[in-house]
Amino acid sequence: MDEQVTETRRRCAVAVLGGPTVVVDIAGHRIVVDPTFDPPGPHAYLTKTAAPAVDAAALGRVDLVLVSHDQHLDNFDDAGRALALAAPRVLTHPGAARRLGSPAKGLAPWETVELDGLRVQAVPAVHGPVDGDRDDSGHVNCEVTGFVLSGDGLPTVYISGDNASLATVSKIAHTVGAIDVAVLFVGAARVPPKQDGRPLTLTSARAAAAAEVLAPRLVVAAHLDSWAHFTEGIEDVAAAFHDAGIADLLDRTPHGRWTDLEYLVGG
């Protein structure tokens, strides 16, 4: 397809806008994942280096916003928060839902919501090394959730959120079953004061390993540009997938343009 994302909807397609922000059109729903629409510049202790490929206003009506976590500006900035709170429905984890209020609903891991022909399931995520420092709620770095989208005749789409754990990926693969599309948050995000500077998200090599575990028909890489603390980009991911012998799985569609998933519908 490779067409620019506009308010015109697609039957079944995905697009990365930059950073972690992803748009999914599926089952008649327009879904935005981890909206970040602030301009480049300093954002607290992080630095945004590029604007998204498509402005929020160009998306038209958004039916659902998925927020993997609300406590880090590289996944949920001020403009992203405004977009989310203006949407009719937001799904996230329980802690974020309490902080955001209406219209947010918190889902515990493995909890599922049915939305007019679409199932949205929350799945676990670990935001850093498993032996890392934990917050007051027992989460590494902070509480994070991933999501699985599915439905009758639809491709099953896994959205990892800021997960760095291959053990978690394996558990999701065994619990959910077949995954058609894996949207992996990569970039090997590193913040020196946190977790001894170790990666807080998947490295390129671990993303390739995650893809081998999940065995999807397509991998979409997100969360690997537009912020200074992302230390690996799409070429690093491509090299890792090539080394693993799975280069054909990796989508290379430019940001802001649709990747067609319609060939997976009913498959």
Secondary structure as GFF3:
##gff-version 3
##sequence-region A 1 267
A	DSSP	beta_strand	12	18	.	.	.	ID=ss1
A	DSSP	beta_strand	21	26	.	.	.	ID=ss2
A	DSSP	beta_strand	29	33	.	.	.	ID=ss3
A	DSSP	beta_strand	41	43	.	.	.	ID=ss4
A	DSSP	beta_strand	46	48	.	.	.	ID=ss5
A	DSSP	three_ten_helix	56	59	.	.	.	ID=ss6
A	DSSP	beta_strand	64	66	.	.	.	ID=ss7
A	DSSP	alpha_helix	78	86	.	.	.	ID=ss8
A	DSSP	beta_strand	90	92	.	.	.	ID=ss9
A	DSSP	alpha_helix	94	100	.	.	.	ID=ss10
A	DSSP	beta_strand	104	106	.	.	.	ID=ss11
A	DSSP	beta_strand	112	115	.	.	.	ID=ss12
A	DSSP	beta_strand	118	124	.	.	.	ID=ss13
A	DSSP	beta_strand	145	150	.	.	.	ID=ss14
A	DSSP	beta_strand	157	159	.	.	.	ID=ss15
A	DSSP	alpha_helix	166	176	.	.	.	ID=ss16
A	DSSP	beta_strand	181	185	.	.	.	ID=ss17
A	DSSP	three_ten_helix	195	197	.	.	.	ID=ss18
A	DSSP	alpha_helix	204	214	.	.	.	ID=ss19
A	DSSP	beta_strand	218	222	.	.	.	ID=ss20
A	DSSP	alpha_helix	234	244	.	.	.	ID=ss21
A	DSSP	three_ten_helix	247	249	.	.	.	ID=ss22
A	DSSP	beta_strand	259	260	.	.	.	ID=ss23
A	DSSP	three_ten_helix	262	264	.	.	.	ID=ss24
###
